[in-house]
């Protein structure tokens, strides 16, 4: 079967990246910003794009010089805003403030810039839930470097009435304003200011509402669907998706090979999907044993060990017919002997489905 796979990759609904790994994936949405005429620089986050332009959110003071409170000094918006896309080489773009944007007393600015040809964006960036107090977070962009700040922070206080989160960050230098702050589940806010070790971050949910209410602006960021390793939910989701995807492709291949005539493109596609699901099972096979032992009742881990051996036994039956696959592929037909052999396996597949359903019910209980 592996010989027919052709290296095809399948999309995975949920990812299980660490905060550092997620930060690296999101670096393609990070933008370095310089407003030379007002002597400011910082970072921004791409929040939307069409065929011609990008929309970028940043801290307002990165592109507008503001005087000291009470000084009476007039604001000076930058007329020469330069951008460097952190995920697209060293190309420099000229940006402008989006005219319909109303900051409404916030330290936020919405910019637009030409979209480079061939630029690809992964817009799965948002945390699906607010960051809780004590949750670890990371900052993208610091000291003119398009990278993750090495030291992680921690949420000190949830968003207040001004939509500000307080986060304890060690080692954050100047020039980070406007950079996205992310938990292990995605972006939770934009950096605005730092005082000693504590920073102020504008809640991303409020940012989203403001952009969506702005005429002509485009907001396209979506949830990451990432669950960091070590979270019990990662165990539950990964095992459920792994088992369901394997059973789906297993049944598809089994039913296909029960047919006298097998179309070559369909066989190639189904076998490729089977191999992807099998590889995912092999990655998950023992990866969650520690989590199951720590967070679930005692019978759950033994049930998983028994189920995975049962699944592997079913797979080995399929592996034994691998020598016939080349002939099936060439002739686009199956033999009566093969169909009879597979029909004998039907009760075993039914037991696997039943036992999988029973295990997933155990797994779905709150750990």
C-alpha positions in Angstrom: 0.0 0.0 0.0 2.8 2.4 0.8 4.1 2.1 -2.7 0.9 3.7 -4.0 0.8 6.6 -1.6 2.8 9.0 -3.7 3.8 11.1 -0.8 0.4 12.7 -0.4 -0.2 14.7 2.8 -3.6 15.2 4.4 -4.7 18.2 6.3 -5.0 17.7 10.1 -7.9 19.5 11.7 -6.2 20.1 15.0 -2.5 20.8 15.7 -0.6 20.2 18.9 2.3 22.6 18.7 4.1 24.1 21.7 4.0 27.9 22.2 7.4 28.3 20.6 6.4 26.1 17.6 3.1 28.0 17.2 5.0 31.3 17.4 7.3 30.2 14.5 4.2 29.3 12.4 2.6 32.7 13.1 5.8 34.6 12.2 4.4 34.9 8.6 1.8 37.4 9.9 4.4 39.5 11.8 5.4 42.8 10.3 8.3 45.1 11.4 7.3 48.8 11.2 9.5 51.9 11.1 8.1 55.5 11.1 11.4 57.3 10.6 10.0 60.8 10.4 8.6 60.6 13.9 11.4 58.4 15.3 9.4 55.4 16.1 9.5 51.7 15.3 7.8 48.5 16.4 5.8 45.6 15.0 2.3 44.8 13.7 0.1 41.9 12.8 -1.5 41.2 9.4 -5.2 40.8 10.1 -6.6 40.6 6.5 -5.7 40.7 2.8 -7.3 40.9 -0.6 -5.6 40.6 -4.0 -4.2 44.1 -3.8 -3.5 45.1 -0.2 -2.8 44.0 3.3 -4.3 45.3 6.5 -2.0 45.5 9.5 -2.8 46.3 13.2 -0.2 48.0 15.4 0.2 50.2 18.4 -0.8 53.8 17.5 2.3 55.3 19.1 4.5 53.3 16.6 3.2 55.5 13.8 2.0 58.7 15.6 4.3 60.9 17.7 2.4 61.9 20.8 3.5 64.5 23.3 3.7 64.1 27.0 0.3 64.2 28.7 -0.6 67.8 29.5 2.2 69.3 27.4 -0.2 70.6 24.7 2.1 69.3 22.0 0.2 68.4 18.9 0.2 64.8 17.6 2.4 64.1 14.5 1.2 61.2 12.3 4.0 59.6 10.3 4.0 60.3 6.6 6.7 57.7 5.8 5.8 54.3 7.2 8.0 51.4 6.2 7.1 47.8 6.6 9.1 44.6 6.4 7.2 41.4 6.2 8.8 38.9 8.6 7.8 35.9 6.6 8.6 37.1 3.1 12.3 37.9 2.9 13.6 41.4 3.2 11.2 43.3 0.9 10.2 46.7 2.2 6.8 48.1 1.6 5.3 51.6 2.1 2.3 51.7 4.3 -0.4 54.3 5.1 -3.0 54.7 7.8 -6.4 53.4 6.8 -8.5 56.5 6.6 -11.7 55.0 8.0 -10.0 53.8 11.2 -11.2 55.4 14.4 -8.9 54.7 17.3 -11.5 56.0 19.8 -9.0 56.7 22.5 -7.1 53.5 22.2 -3.4 53.0 21.4 -4.2 51.1 18.2 -3.7 51.9 14.5 -4.8 50.2 11.3 -2.5 50.4 8.3 -2.7 49.2 4.7 0.1 48.3 2.3 0.4 46.7 -1.1 0.3 43.0 -1.2 3.4 41.5 -2.8 2.7 39.1 -5.6 2.8 35.4 -4.7 2.5 36.2 -1.0 0.9 33.3 0.9 -0.7 33.8 4.3 -1.8 31.3 6.9 -4.5 33.3 8.7 -5.2 30.7 11.4 -3.8 32.8 14.2 -6.4 33.5 17.0 -6.8 31.9 20.4 -10.3 30.4 20.6 -10.6 31.4 24.2 -9.2 34.3 26.4 -6.0 33.6 28.2 -6.5 32.8 31.8 -4.6 34.2 34.8 -1.3 32.3 35.2 -1.4 31.0 31.6 2.0 31.1 29.8 2.3 33.5 26.8 4.9 34.5 24.3 5.7 37.7 22.4 6.5 37.9 18.7 8.9 40.7 17.7 11.4 42.6 19.9 14.4 44.8 19.4 13.9 44.9 15.6 14.1 41.1 15.3 11.3 39.1 13.7 11.5 36.3 16.2 9.9 35.0 19.3 11.2 36.6 22.6 13.2 33.8 24.3 11.6 34.3 27.7 8.0 33.4 28.0 5.6 35.5 30.1 2.6 34.8 32.2 -0.9 36.4 32.4 -1.1 38.5 35.5 -4.7 39.9 35.1 -7.5 39.2 32.5 -8.8 41.9 30.3 -10.3 44.9 32.2 -13.0 47.3 31.1 -10.5 49.0 28.8 -9.8 45.6 27.1 -6.2 45.6 28.6 -4.5 42.5 29.8 -1.6 42.7 32.2 1.2 40.3 31.5 4.5 39.7 33.3 7.3 39.5 30.8 11.0 39.3 31.7 13.6 40.5 29.2 11.3 42.4 26.9 13.1 45.4 25.4 11.9 48.5 23.6 10.6 48.3 20.1 8.1 45.5 20.8 5.0 47.7 20.6 2.4 46.4 18.3 3.7 42.9 18.4 1.3 40.0 18.9 1.2 38.2 22.2 0.1 34.5 22.0 -0.8 31.7 24.3 -0.4 28.1 23.3 -3.7 28.4 21.6 -3.1 31.5 19.5 -2.9 35.3 19.5 -4.5 36.9 22.6 -3.6 40.5 22.1 -1.3 43.2 20.8 1.6 44.7 22.9 1.1 48.3 23.9 3.4 49.3 26.7 5.8 48.0 29.3 6.4 49.1 32.9 9.2 47.3 34.6 8.4 43.6 34.2 4.7 44.1 33.5 3.3 44.9 30.0 -0.1 46.1 28.8 -1.7 44.1 26.0 -4.8 45.0 24.1 -7.3 42.1 24.0 -7.5 40.6 20.5 -11.3 40.1 20.8 -11.8 43.9 21.1 -9.3 44.5 18.2 -11.4 42.2 16.0 -14.6 44.0 16.8 -13.1 47.4 15.9 -11.6 46.2 12.6 -14.9 44.5 11.6 -16.7 47.8 12.4 -14.4 49.8 10.2 -15.6 50.6 6.7 -13.6 49.0 3.9 -11.3 47.1 6.3 -10.9 43.3 6.1 -10.5 41.0 9.1 -9.7 37.4 8.2 -7.9 35.9 11.1 -9.3 32.5 12.3 -8.8 30.3 15.3 -5.6 28.3 15.2 -7.2 25.1 16.3 -4.0 24.4 18.2 -3.9 22.7 21.6 -0.5 22.8 23.4 1.1 19.5 24.4 0.5 18.8 28.1 -3.0 20.1 28.1 -5.4 17.1 28.8 -7.6 18.3 25.9 -4.7 17.6 23.5 -4.9 13.9 24.5 -8.6 13.8 24.1 -8.8 15.5 20.8 -5.7 13.8 19.2 -6.8 10.3 20.1 -10.4 11.0 19.0 -9.3 12.5 15.6 -6.7 9.7 15.2 -9.2 6.9 15.7 -12.0 8.4 13.8 -9.8 9.2 10.8 -8.3 5.7 10.8 -11.7 3.9 11.0 -13.0 6.1 8.1 -10.2 5.3 5.7 -10.1 1.6 6.9 -13.7 1.1 5.9 -13.3 3.0 2.7 -10.4 0.7 1.6 -12.1 -2.4 2.8 -15.3 -1.6 0.9 -13.3 -0.6 -2.2 -11.5 -3.9 -2.3 -14.8 -5.8 -2.0 -15.7 -4.6 -5.4 -14.7 -6.7 -8.5 -13.7 -3.6 -10.4 -11.4 -1.0 -8.8 -10.7 2.3 -10.6 -7.0 3.1 -10.4 -7.3 6.7 -9.4 -9.7 5.8 -6.6 -7.4 3.1 -5.3 -4.4 5.4 -5.3 -6.4 8.1 -3.4 -7.8 5.7 -0.8 -4.5 4.0 -0.1 -2.8 7.4 0.3 -5.4 8.4 2.8 -5.0 5.1 4.6 -1.2 5.6 4.9 -1.6 9.1 6.3 -4.1 7.9 8.9 -1.8 5.1 9.8 1.2 7.4 10.3 -0.9 9.6 12.6 -1.9 6.5 14.6 1.8 5.5 14.9 2.7 9.0 16.2 -0.1 9.0 18.8 0.2 5.3 19.8 2.2 5.9 22.9 2.4 9.7 23.0 -0.4 10.2 25.5 0.2 7.3 27.9 1.5 9.7 30.6 -1.4 12.1 30.2 -4.0 9.3 30.4 -2.3 7.9 33.5 -2.2 11.4 35.2 -5.6 12.9 34.2 -8.0 10.0 33.6 -9.4 7.2 35.8 -7.3 4.1 36.1 -9.1 1.9 33.6 -8.7 4.4 30.7 -5.0 3.7 30.0 -5.3 -0.1 29.9 -8.4 0.3 27.6 -6.3 2.4 25.2 -3.4 -0.1 25.2 -5.8 -2.9 24.4 -7.6 -0.9 21.7 -4.3 0.1 19.9 -3.2 -3.5 19.9 -6.5 -4.5 18.4 -6.2 -1.8 15.7 -2.6 -2.9 14.9 -3.8 -6.5 14.5 -6.4 -5.3 12.0 -3.8 -3.3 10.1 -1.5 -6.3 9.9 -4.3 -8.2 8.1 -4.3 -5.4 5.5 -0.5 -5.5 5.3 -0.6 -9.1 4.4 -2.4 -8.4 1.1 0.1 -5.7 0.2 1.8 -8.1 -2.2 -1.4 -8.2 -4.3 -1.8 -4.5 -4.5 0.4 -4.0 -7.6 -1.6 -6.6 -9.5 -4.9 -4.9 -8.5 -3.5 -1.6 -9.5 -2.4 -2.8 -12.9 -5.5 -4.9 -13.7 -8.0 -2.6 -11.8 -9.7 -5.8 -10.6 -9.8 -7.8 -7.4 -9.8 -11.6 -7.2 -12.7 -13.6 -5.7 -10.2 -15.1 -3.2 -9.3 -11.6 -2.0 -12.9 -10.6 -1.6 -13.7 -13.7 0.4 -10.6 -13.2 2.6 -11.7 -9.6 3.3 -15.3 -10.7 4.0 -14.0 -12.9 6.7 -12.6 -9.9 8.4 -15.9 -8.1 8.7 -16.7 -9.2 12.3 -13.2 -8.1 13.4 -13.8 -4.6 11.9 -17.2 -4.4 13.6 -15.6 -5.2 16.9 -12.9 -2.6 16.4 -15.6 0.0 15.7 -17.6 -1.0 18.7 -14.6 -1.0 21.0 -13.4 2.4 19.6 -16.8 3.9 20.3 -16.7 2.6 23.9 -13.2 3.9 24.4 -14.1 7.4 23.1 -17.0 7.5 25.5 -14.5 6.8 28.4 -12.1 9.4 27.0 -14.8 12.1 26.7 -15.5 12.1 30.4 -13.9 15.0 32.2 -10.4 14.1 33.3 
